[in-house]
Amino acid sequence: MKVSSKDVLIIVDVQNDFCTGGALAVPGGEKVVPAINRIGERFENVVLTQDWHPADHVSFVSNHPRKRPYDTIELSYGSQVLWPDHCVQASSGADFHRGLETVRASLVVRKGFRRHIDSYSAFYENDKKTPTGLAGYLRERDLKTLFFAGLAFDFCVRYSAEDARNAGFDAVVIEEACRGIDLDGSVAATHHSLKSLGIPVVGIEAFF
């Protein structure tokens, strides 16, 4: 697969709290780093996303007495999973994994910083209408095809890719450069959803 100047690699949430030993560790999360670094060398355009939550964020289970991690609650924008507290602003857990190559990135999109709403997608918060500004950034630079890698495959990568497609971009997910949480079958559901939208899921060998 030849990468062009109209393509962009979007590296989703490769942060310490999503890696082994972190507050919300994705199994094998840190194992995406070598693959992402290798693929990233092929791209002229790289964007990073970063979960950036206040300590009193609505999605944190600690802010809901008598609730347990991974319970769901209903908020104004729909169902919300209650997560272990993670990626708190300016904490070491919110930092990018130390092995991740970030020098090539031209933009860092911080998301989830509004207390009352969570944000999985790189494009919209979970109300599906509050934009992050990423779509405008990409359009101004005439970037066409978005390749997604990072954490977690079945949440932030999934919703970012779906929103990219819905916004009119071509989207591709590099599965070997992702890891999933697999909460109640969410990995299988992600594969089904991506297939139904015509979003290709490829391996890293496609780039070499």
VEXMI-897667 format. One record per residue: residue in three letters; x, y, z of N, C-alpha, C in turn; residue number from 0. Coordinates in nm, 3 decimals, decimal comma, padded with zeros to 5 digits. Each point is the difference from the previous one (the first is absolute). Layout:
('ALA' (X Y Z) (X Y Z) (X Y Z) NUM)
...
//
This chain:
('MET' (00,086 -00,120 00,000) (-00,086 00,120 00,000) (00,089 00,124 00,000) 0)
('LYS' (-00,015 00,081 -00,103) (00,081 00,121 -00,010) (-00,067 00,113 00,077) 1)
('VAL' (00,075 00,066 00,086) (-00,051 00,113 00,078) (00,029 00,128 -00,075) 2)
('SER' (-00,102 00,085 -00,013) (00,016 00,125 -00,075) (00,000 00,121 00,094) 3)
('SER' (00,025 00,115 -00,057) (00,001 00,124 00,078) (-00,139 00,042 00,043) 4)
('LYS' (-00,104 -00,068 -00,050) (-00,138 00,028 00,038) (-00,049 -00,093 00,110) 5)
('ASP' (00,088 -00,087 00,047) (-00,035 -00,096 00,105) (00,049 00,051 00,136) 6)
('VAL' (-00,065 -00,045 00,104) (00,042 00,037 00,135) (-00,015 -00,120 00,093) 7)
('LEU' (00,098 -00,019 00,086) (-00,007 -00,102 00,105) (-00,052 00,066 00,127) 8)
('ILE' (-00,110 -00,052 00,052) (-00,057 00,052 00,125) (00,025 -00,103 00,109) 9)
('ILE' (00,084 00,037 00,095) (00,041 -00,089 00,110) (-00,087 00,033 00,120) 10)
('VAL' (-00,082 -00,097 00,039) (-00,104 00,024 00,099) (00,044 -00,044 00,139) 11)
('ASP' (00,014 00,095 00,092) (00,006 -00,024 00,144) (00,104 -00,104 00,045) 12)
('VAL' (00,120 00,007 -00,053) (00,105 -00,091 00,046) (00,066 00,063 00,122) 13)
('GLN' (-00,071 -00,012 00,112) (00,035 00,068 00,125) (00,028 -00,102 00,110) 14)
('ASN' (00,074 00,042 00,100) (00,044 -00,093 00,105) (-00,115 -00,071 00,069) 15)
('ASP' (-00,110 00,070 00,026) (-00,110 -00,064 00,072) (-00,069 -00,110 -00,080) 16)
('PHE' (00,022 -00,005 -00,131) (-00,058 -00,106 -00,083) (00,098 -00,113 -00,027) 17)
('CYS' (00,119 00,010 00,058) (00,101 -00,103 -00,016) (00,017 -00,080 00,129) 18)
('THR' (00,074 -00,110 -00,005) (00,018 -00,086 00,116) (00,044 00,081 00,122) 19)
('GLY' (-00,068 -00,021 00,112) (00,028 00,074 00,123) (-00,079 00,128 00,014) 20)
('GLY' (-00,072 00,040 -00,106) (-00,079 00,122 00,003) (-00,136 -00,020 00,064) 21)
('ALA' (-00,068 00,110 00,026) (-00,127 -00,002 00,071) (-00,112 -00,067 -00,079) 22)
('LEU' (00,009 00,003 -00,132) (-00,100 -00,063 -00,086) (00,073 -00,073 -00,111) 23)
('ALA' (00,080 -00,098 00,040) (00,091 -00,067 -00,093) (-00,077 -00,084 -00,101) 24)
('VAL' (00,030 00,022 -00,126) (-00,048 -00,085 -00,108) (00,098 -00,117 -00,009) 25)
('PRO' (-00,049 -00,124 -00,002) (00,094 -00,113 -00,004) (00,100 00,013 -00,115) 26)
('GLY' (00,127 00,001 00,037) (00,106 00,013 -00,100) (00,006 00,136 -00,067) 27)
('GLY' (-00,053 00,102 00,065) (-00,010 00,132 -00,061) (00,132 00,054 -00,051) 28)
('GLU' (00,106 -00,019 00,077) (00,130 00,056 -00,039) (00,059 -00,071 -00,122) 29)
('LYS' (-00,054 -00,116 -00,034) (00,053 -00,074 -00,114) (-00,031 00,066 -00,134) 30)
('VAL' (-00,087 00,099 00,000) (-00,027 00,072 -00,125) (00,114 00,095 -00,036) 31)
('VAL' (00,082 00,036 00,096) (00,099 00,107 -00,021) (00,099 -00,032 -00,112) 32)
('PRO' (00,066 -00,117 -00,001) (00,094 -00,027 -00,109) (-00,065 00,002 -00,138) 33)
('ALA' (-00,120 -00,056 -00,011) (-00,069 -00,001 -00,129) (-00,035 00,141 -00,045) 34)
('ILE' (-00,050 00,081 00,093) (-00,036 00,138 -00,035) (00,123 00,079 -00,042) 35)
('ASN' (00,109 -00,015 00,074) (00,123 00,072 -00,035) (00,050 -00,040 -00,138) 36)
('ARG' (-00,010 -00,127 -00,029) (00,046 -00,049 -00,131) (-00,087 00,055 -00,113) 37)
('ILE' (-00,129 -00,005 00,019) (-00,092 00,050 -00,102) (00,013 00,152 -00,013) 38)
('GLY' (00,018 00,067 00,113) (00,005 00,146 -00,001) (00,109 00,057 -00,088) 39)
('GLU' (00,107 -00,076 -00,020) (00,109 00,047 -00,086) (-00,044 00,017 -00,144) 40)
('ARG' (-00,112 -00,063 -00,036) (-00,050 00,007 -00,138) (-00,085 00,123 -00,025) 41)
('PHE' (-00,040 00,068 00,108) (-00,097 00,108 -00,014) (00,064 00,138 00,013) 42)
('GLU' (-00,038 00,087 -00,090) (00,038 00,140 00,008) (-00,086 00,074 00,103) 43)
('ASN' (-00,123 -00,049 00,020) (-00,096 00,065 00,089) (-00,039 -00,094 00,113) 44)
('VAL' (00,018 00,045 00,124) (-00,031 -00,080 00,119) (-00,075 00,088 00,100) 45)
('VAL' (-00,108 -00,054 00,056) (-00,078 00,067 00,104) (-00,010 -00,093 00,121) 46)
('LEU' (00,012 00,056 00,118) (-00,017 -00,075 00,125) (-00,128 00,043 00,069) 47)
('THR' (-00,069 -00,096 00,062) (-00,109 00,037 00,090) (00,039 -00,038 00,143) 48)
('GLN' (-00,057 00,074 00,095) (00,039 -00,016 00,141) (-00,122 00,021 00,090) 49)
('ASP' (-00,038 -00,106 00,073) (-00,102 00,016 00,104) (00,054 00,098 00,104) 50)
('TRP' (-00,088 00,092 00,045) (00,048 00,110 00,086) (-00,113 00,040 00,094) 51)
('HIS' (-00,022 -00,085 00,101) (-00,117 00,014 00,085) (00,027 00,082 00,127) 52)
('PRO' (-00,095 00,083 00,042) (00,007 00,057 00,135) (-00,027 -00,110 00,102) 53)
('ALA' (00,046 00,021 00,122) (-00,014 -00,104 00,104) (-00,145 -00,029 00,036) 54)
('ASP' (-00,088 00,096 -00,024) (-00,142 -00,020 00,033) (-00,083 -00,037 -00,123) 55)
('HIS' (00,061 -00,066 -00,096) (-00,068 -00,030 -00,125) (-00,119 -00,095 00,021) 56)
('VAL' (-00,105 00,023 -00,075) (-00,125 -00,075 00,017) (00,017 -00,149 -00,029) 57)
('SER' (00,100 -00,037 -00,079) (00,017 -00,141 -00,036) (00,078 -00,079 00,105) 58)
('PHE' (00,053 00,067 00,102) (00,081 -00,069 00,100) (-00,090 -00,066 00,105) 59)
('VAL' (00,021 -00,127 00,022) (-00,084 -00,073 00,096) (00,015 00,057 00,141) 60)
('SER' (00,115 00,057 00,032) (00,020 00,056 00,134) (-00,095 00,115 00,030) 61)
('ASN' (-00,056 00,059 -00,103) (-00,093 00,112 00,019) (-00,145 -00,045 00,007) 62)
('HIS' (-00,022 -00,133 00,012) (-00,135 -00,055 00,005) (-00,008 -00,102 00,113) 63)
('PRO' (-00,035 00,044 00,121) (-00,009 -00,092 00,113) (-00,091 -00,120 -00,030) 64)
('ARG' (00,042 -00,115 00,049) (-00,074 -00,126 -00,013) (00,003 -00,057 -00,142) 65)
('LYS' (00,076 00,059 -00,088) (00,019 -00,057 -00,133) (00,134 -00,071 -00,006) 66)
('ARG' (00,010 -00,095 -00,094) (00,123 -00,075 -00,016) (00,058 00,026 -00,140) 67)
('PRO' (00,131 -00,023 -00,015) (00,059 00,019 -00,132) (-00,074 -00,080 -00,107) 68)
('TYR' (-00,023 00,064 -00,112) (-00,064 -00,056 -00,120) (-00,152 -00,009 00,012) 69)
('ASP' (-00,057 00,047 00,111) (-00,145 00,023 00,002) (-00,032 00,107 -00,103) 70)
('THR' (-00,125 00,008 -00,039) (-00,043 00,106 -00,091) (-00,105 00,086 00,067) 71)
('ILE' (-00,001 00,126 -00,036) (-00,102 00,094 00,046) (-00,057 00,071 -00,123) 72)
('GLU' (-00,113 00,061 00,017) (-00,061 00,078 -00,108) (00,025 00,148 00,024) 73)
('LEU' (00,055 00,065 -00,101) (00,022 00,143 00,003) (-00,080 00,065 -00,112) 74)
('SER' (00,006 00,129 -00,010) (-00,081 00,071 -00,099) (00,028 -00,046 -00,142) 75)
('TYR' (00,121 -00,050 -00,026) (00,037 -00,042 -00,135) (-00,008 -00,152 -00,020) 76)
('GLY' (-00,048 -00,073 00,102) (-00,016 -00,144 -00,014) (00,075 -00,077 00,107) 77)
('SER' (00,024 -00,128 -00,027) (00,067 -00,087 00,096) (00,148 00,036 00,013) 78)
('GLN' (00,048 -00,007 00,123) (00,140 00,032 00,027) (00,061 -00,109 00,089) 79)
('VAL' (00,107 -00,063 -00,047) (00,074 -00,094 00,083) (00,074 00,078 00,108) 80)
('LEU' (00,001 -00,053 00,120) (00,077 00,060 00,109) (00,137 -00,068 00,006) 81)
('TRP' (00,102 00,078 -00,026) (00,135 -00,053 -00,010) (00,079 00,025 00,129) 82)
('PRO' (00,099 -00,083 00,028) (00,097 00,037 00,103) (00,061 00,136 -00,037) 83)
('ASP' (00,029 00,081 00,101) (00,058 00,132 -00,026) (00,128 -00,016 -00,081) 84)
('HIS' (00,012 00,078 -00,108) (00,114 -00,017 -00,089) (00,030 00,128 -00,075) 85)
('CYS' (00,124 00,013 -00,043) (00,044 00,113 -00,084) (-00,046 00,134 00,057) 86)
('VAL' (00,023 00,017 00,129) (-00,033 00,127 00,065) (00,100 00,106 -00,046) 87)
('GLN' (-00,051 00,116 -00,030) (00,081 00,109 -00,055) (00,129 00,021 00,078) 88)
('ALA' (00,111 00,006 -00,073) (00,133 00,028 00,054) (00,056 -00,112 00,088) 89)
('SER' (-00,065 -00,117 00,001) (00,053 -00,113 00,075) (00,093 -00,081 -00,090) 90)
('SER' (00,084 -00,084 00,062) (00,088 -00,086 -00,079) (-00,080 -00,101 -00,080) 91)
('GLY' (-00,117 -00,039 00,051) (-00,084 -00,093 -00,073) (-00,052 00,056 -00,130) 92)
('ALA' (-00,012 00,131 -00,008) (-00,048 00,065 -00,122) (00,111 00,020 -00,102) 93)
('ASP' (00,125 -00,018 00,041) (00,112 00,018 -00,093) (-00,001 -00,108 -00,107) 94)
('PHE' (00,052 00,033 -00,117) (00,019 -00,100 -00,103) (00,104 -00,103 00,048) 95)
('HIS' (-00,017 -00,123 -00,044) (00,096 -00,104 00,034) (00,141 00,046 -00,042) 96)
('ARG' (00,095 -00,023 00,086) (00,134 00,055 -00,023) (00,065 -00,054 -00,127) 97)
('GLY' (-00,043 -00,116 -00,046) (00,058 -00,057 -00,120) (-00,062 00,050 -00,129) 98)
('LEU' (-00,109 00,073 00,011) (-00,070 00,045 -00,119) (00,074 00,116 -00,065) 99)
('GLU' (00,022 -00,009 -00,129) (00,065 00,107 -00,076) (-00,104 00,109 -00,027) 100)
('THR' (00,018 00,117 00,060) (-00,096 00,109 -00,014) (00,053 00,119 -00,079) 101)
('VAL' (00,128 -00,002 -00,034) (00,063 00,117 -00,063) (-00,065 00,035 -00,133) 102)
('ARG' (-00,047 -00,101 -00,073) (-00,055 00,022 -00,133) (-00,141 00,058 00,004) 103)
('ALA' (-00,065 00,001 00,115) (-00,139 00,046 00,008) (-00,010 00,151 -00,017) 104)
('SER' (-00,095 00,043 -00,081) (-00,024 00,143 -00,021) (-00,113 00,053 00,087) 105)
('LEU' (-00,074 -00,091 00,064) (-00,115 00,043 00,082) (-00,026 -00,102 00,108) 106)
('VAL' (-00,035 00,049 00,120) (-00,051 -00,083 00,109) (-00,143 00,045 00,029) 107)
('VAL' (-00,093 -00,093 -00,015) (-00,141 00,029 00,029) (-00,032 -00,053 00,140) 108)
('ARG' (-00,028 00,091 00,093) (-00,039 -00,042 00,134) (-00,152 -00,011 00,007) 109)
('LYS' (-00,045 -00,107 00,064) (-00,143 -00,026 00,005) (-00,041 -00,048 00,138) 110)
('GLY' (-00,129 00,017 00,030) (-00,050 -00,040 00,131) (00,031 00,098 00,110) 111)
('PHE' (00,033 00,125 -00,037) (00,037 00,097 00,103) (-00,120 00,075 00,057) 112)
('ARG' (-00,118 -00,018 -00,059) (-00,122 00,060 00,057) (-00,058 -00,095 00,104) 113)
('ARG' (-00,024 00,051 00,119) (-00,038 -00,085 00,113) (-00,124 -00,083 -00,026) 114)
('HIS' (-00,098 00,056 -00,068) (-00,133 -00,062 -00,007) (-00,021 -00,091 -00,120) 115)
('ILE' (00,104 -00,025 -00,080) (-00,019 -00,084 -00,118) (00,129 -00,074 -00,033) 116)
('ASP' (-00,014 -00,127 -00,033) (00,116 -00,079 -00,038) (00,026 00,016 -00,149) 117)
('SER' (00,116 -00,044 -00,043) (00,037 00,016 -00,140) (00,086 -00,117 -00,043) 118)
('TYR' (-00,056 -00,089 -00,081) (00,078 -00,110 -00,056) (00,062 00,041 -00,134) 119)
('SER' (-00,081 00,061 -00,084) (00,042 00,031 -00,137) (00,098 00,116 -00,005) 120)
('ALA' (00,088 -00,003 -00,099) (00,090 00,112 -00,026) (-00,073 00,118 -00,063) 121)
('PHE' (-00,125 -00,023 -00,044) (-00,074 00,103 -00,073) (-00,111 00,066 00,081) 122)
('TYR' (-00,069 -00,079 00,082) (-00,113 00,053 00,076) (00,000 -00,056 00,141) 123)
('GLU' (-00,053 00,078 00,091) (-00,025 -00,054 00,133) (-00,120 -00,095 -00,008) 124)
('ASN' (-00,031 -00,067 00,109) (-00,098 -00,107 -00,006) (-00,143 00,044 -00,025) 125)
('ASP' (-00,022 00,131 -00,003) (-00,133 00,047 -00,041) (-00,016 00,001 -00,151) 126)
('LYS' (00,110 -00,031 -00,072) (00,001 -00,008 -00,146) (-00,021 00,134 -00,069) 127)
('LYS' (00,011 00,109 00,075) (-00,018 00,131 -00,063) (00,102 00,104 00,043) 128)
('THR' (00,072 -00,022 00,110) (00,102 00,094 00,043) (00,132 -00,038 -00,066) 129)
('PRO' (00,048 00,081 -00,096) (00,120 -00,038 -00,077) (00,129 00,029 00,074) 130)
('THR' (00,102 -00,076 -00,034) (00,134 00,025 00,054) (00,078 00,098 -00,087) 131)
('GLY' (-00,045 00,021 -00,123) (00,071 00,085 -00,094) (00,091 -00,077 -00,095) 132)
('LEU' (00,012 -00,132 00,019) (00,090 -00,078 -00,083) (-00,044 -00,001 -00,147) 133)
('ALA' (-00,129 -00,011 -00,025) (-00,047 -00,006 -00,138) (00,041 00,125 -00,077) 134)
('GLY' (-00,014 00,116 00,062) (00,039 00,124 -00,065) (00,149 00,006 -00,027) 135)
('TYR' (00,078 -00,046 00,095) (00,146 -00,003 -00,017) (00,038 -00,085 -00,121) 136)
('LEU' (-00,062 -00,116 -00,011) (00,033 -00,090 -00,110) (-00,045 00,057 -00,135) 137)
('ARG' (-00,118 00,059 -00,001) (-00,051 00,055 -00,126) (00,084 00,119 -00,048) 138)
('GLU' (00,042 00,083 00,093) (00,083 00,115 -00,039) (00,131 -00,044 -00,062) 139)
('ARG' (00,046 -00,118 00,038) (00,126 -00,052 -00,055) (-00,024 -00,096 -00,116) 140)
('ASP' (-00,127 -00,015 -00,038) (-00,038 -00,084 -00,114) (00,045 -00,145 00,019) 141)
('LEU' (-00,008 -00,048 00,124) (00,034 -00,139 00,029) (-00,123 -00,087 -00,021) 142)
('LYS' (00,016 -00,112 -00,068) (-00,113 -00,076 -00,051) (-00,024 -00,133 00,070) 143)
('THR' (00,109 -00,076 00,019) (-00,013 -00,136 00,054) (00,065 -00,005 00,138) 144)
('LEU' (-00,075 -00,050 00,097) (00,043 -00,001 00,139) (00,024 -00,144 00,044) 145)
('PHE' (00,120 -00,027 00,047) (00,037 -00,132 00,049) (00,004 00,006 00,153) 146)
('PHE' (-00,071 -00,091 00,064) (-00,014 00,003 00,146) (00,075 -00,115 00,065) 147)
('ALA' (00,070 00,033 00,110) (00,069 -00,098 00,082) (-00,007 00,046 00,145) 148)
('GLY' (00,016 -00,093 00,094) (00,006 00,040 00,140) (-00,097 -00,073 00,090) 149)
('LEU' (-00,049 00,070 00,101) (-00,076 -00,059 00,110) (-00,129 00,078 00,027) 150)
('ALA' (-00,103 -00,068 00,029) (-00,016 -00,144 -00,018) (-00,076 -00,025 -00,129) 151)
('PHE' (00,031 -00,113 -00,063) (-00,060 -00,035 -00,129) (-00,152 00,012 00,001) 152)
('ASP' (-00,062 -00,048 00,109) (-00,145 -00,012 00,004) (-00,071 00,119 00,065) 153)
('PHE' (00,075 00,105 00,030) (-00,063 00,121 00,051) (00,050 00,122 -00,078) 154)
('CYS' (00,109 00,058 00,043) (00,041 00,128 -00,061) (00,044 -00,014 -00,145) 155)
('VAL' (00,066 -00,111 -00,035) (00,036 -00,021 -00,140) (-00,126 -00,022 -00,083) 156)
('ARG' (-00,088 -00,085 00,049) (-00,125 -00,027 -00,074) (-00,078 00,127 -00,027) 157)
('TYR' (-00,029 00,077 00,104) (-00,086 00,117 -00,017) (00,068 00,109 -00,083) 158)
('SER' (00,131 00,008 00,010) (00,073 00,096 -00,083) (-00,011 -00,037 -00,147) 159)
('ALA' (00,018 -00,128 -00,031) (-00,008 -00,044 -00,140) (-00,141 00,017 -00,054) 160)
('GLU' (-00,100 -00,034 00,080) (-00,139 00,015 -00,045) (-00,034 00,146 -00,026) 161)
('ASP' (00,041 00,087 00,090) (-00,028 00,143 -00,018) (00,076 00,057 -00,118) 162)
('ALA' (00,120 -00,050 -00,024) (00,075 00,045 -00,118) (-00,076 -00,034 -00,127) 163)
('ARG' (-00,050 -00,122 -00,006) (-00,076 -00,042 -00,119) (-00,127 00,084 -00,014) 164)
('ASN' (-00,069 00,022 00,109) (-00,124 00,079 -00,005) (00,026 00,145 -00,038) 165)
('ALA' (00,123 00,048 00,027) (00,036 00,138 -00,034) (00,050 00,013 -00,143) 166)
('GLY' (00,004 -00,112 -00,073) (00,038 00,006 -00,140) (00,144 -00,036 -00,032) 167)
('PHE' (00,074 -00,044 00,101) (00,138 -00,043 -00,023) (00,002 -00,150 -00,031) 168)
('ASP' (00,105 -00,044 -00,067) (00,027 -00,143 -00,011) (00,072 -00,042 00,127) 169)
('ALA' (-00,045 -00,111 00,059) (00,057 -00,046 00,125) (00,051 -00,143 -00,014) 170)
('VAL' (00,114 -00,027 00,062) (00,060 -00,133 00,003) (00,048 -00,025 00,143) 171)
('VAL' (-00,025 -00,120 00,053) (00,047 -00,036 00,133) (00,113 -00,102 -00,013) 172)
('ILE' (00,111 00,027 00,065) (00,116 -00,090 -00,003) (-00,009 -00,088 00,126) 173)
('GLU' (-00,062 -00,116 -00,014) (-00,035 -00,079 00,118) (00,122 -00,046 00,080) 174)
('GLU' (00,108 -00,036 -00,068) (00,118 -00,047 00,072) (00,066 00,110 00,083) 175)
('ALA' (-00,036 00,124 -00,028) (00,052 00,113 00,077) (-00,104 00,050 00,100) 176)
('CYS' (-00,095 -00,088 00,035) (-00,104 00,031 00,099) (-00,008 -00,116 00,100) 177)
('ARG' (-00,060 00,027 00,114) (-00,039 -00,103 00,095) (-00,137 00,036 00,054) 178)
('GLY' (-00,080 -00,104 00,035) (-00,135 00,024 00,046) (-00,022 -00,033 00,145) 179)
('ILE' (-00,105 00,058 00,058) (-00,042 -00,031 00,137) (-00,088 -00,124 00,001) 180)
('ASP' (-00,087 -00,012 -00,100) (-00,097 -00,108 -00,015) (-00,095 -00,007 00,119) 181)
('LEU' (-00,077 00,106 00,016) (-00,100 00,010 00,105) (-00,134 -00,048 -00,055) 182)
('ASP' (-00,047 -00,114 00,050) (-00,129 -00,056 -00,044) (-00,007 -00,018 -00,152) 183)
('GLY' (00,107 -00,055 -00,058) (-00,001 -00,028 -00,142) (00,026 00,119 -00,089) 184)
('SER' (00,064 00,103 00,055) (00,015 00,124 -00,076) (00,098 -00,013 -00,117) 185)
('VAL' (00,096 -00,093 00,006) (00,091 -00,018 -00,113) (-00,075 -00,056 -00,121) 186)
('ALA' (-00,082 -00,103 00,021) (-00,079 -00,057 -00,109) (-00,097 00,104 -00,055) 187)
('ALA' (-00,060 00,078 00,089) (-00,094 00,104 -00,044) (00,072 00,105 -00,085) 188)
('THR' (00,124 00,030 00,035) (00,078 00,096 -00,077) (00,028 -00,052 -00,140) 189)
('HIS' (00,043 -00,125 -00,010) (00,023 -00,059 -00,132) (-00,126 00,006 -00,085) 190)
('HIS' (-00,113 -00,033 00,060) (-00,126 00,002 -00,073) (-00,034 00,141 -00,047) 191)
('SER' (00,015 00,096 00,088) (-00,034 00,138 -00,034) (00,091 00,054 -00,110) 192)
('LEU' (00,131 -00,023 00,013) (00,093 00,050 -00,101) (-00,028 -00,063 -00,136) 193)
('LYS' (-00,029 -00,129 -00,001) (-00,032 -00,068 -00,125) (-00,126 00,057 -00,063) 194)
('SER' (-00,101 00,026 00,083) (-00,127 00,052 -00,052) (00,015 00,138 -00,061) 195)
('LEU' (00,098 00,076 00,049) (00,026 00,135 -00,052) (00,101 00,001 -00,114) 196)
('GLY' (00,053 -00,116 -00,033) (00,100 -00,006 -00,106) (00,134 00,056 00,038) 197)
('ILE' (00,034 -00,006 00,129) (00,129 00,049 00,049) (00,098 -00,117 00,001) 198)
('PRO' (00,104 00,003 -00,082) (00,095 -00,112 -00,004) (00,076 -00,015 00,131) 199)
('VAL' (00,026 -00,123 00,037) (00,086 -00,033 00,113) (00,120 -00,075 -00,057) 200)
('VAL' (00,119 00,058 00,015) (00,119 -00,056 -00,066) (00,108 -00,033 00,102) 201)
('GLY' (00,098 -00,077 -00,044) (00,116 -00,029 00,082) (00,117 00,089 -00,038) 202)
('ILE' (00,105 -00,005 00,081) (00,113 00,088 -00,028) (00,077 -00,041 -00,124) 203)
('GLU' (-00,016 -00,126 -00,042) (00,072 -00,045 -00,119) (-00,045 00,075 -00,125) 204)
('ALA' (-00,117 00,061 00,007) (-00,051 00,076 -00,115) (00,088 00,121 -00,033) 205)
('PHE' (00,083 00,042 00,096) (00,081 00,120 -00,019) (00,144 -00,032 -00,043) 206)
('PHE' (00,034 -00,129 -00,007) (00,139 -00,036 -00,024) (00,011 -00,105 -00,111) 207)
//
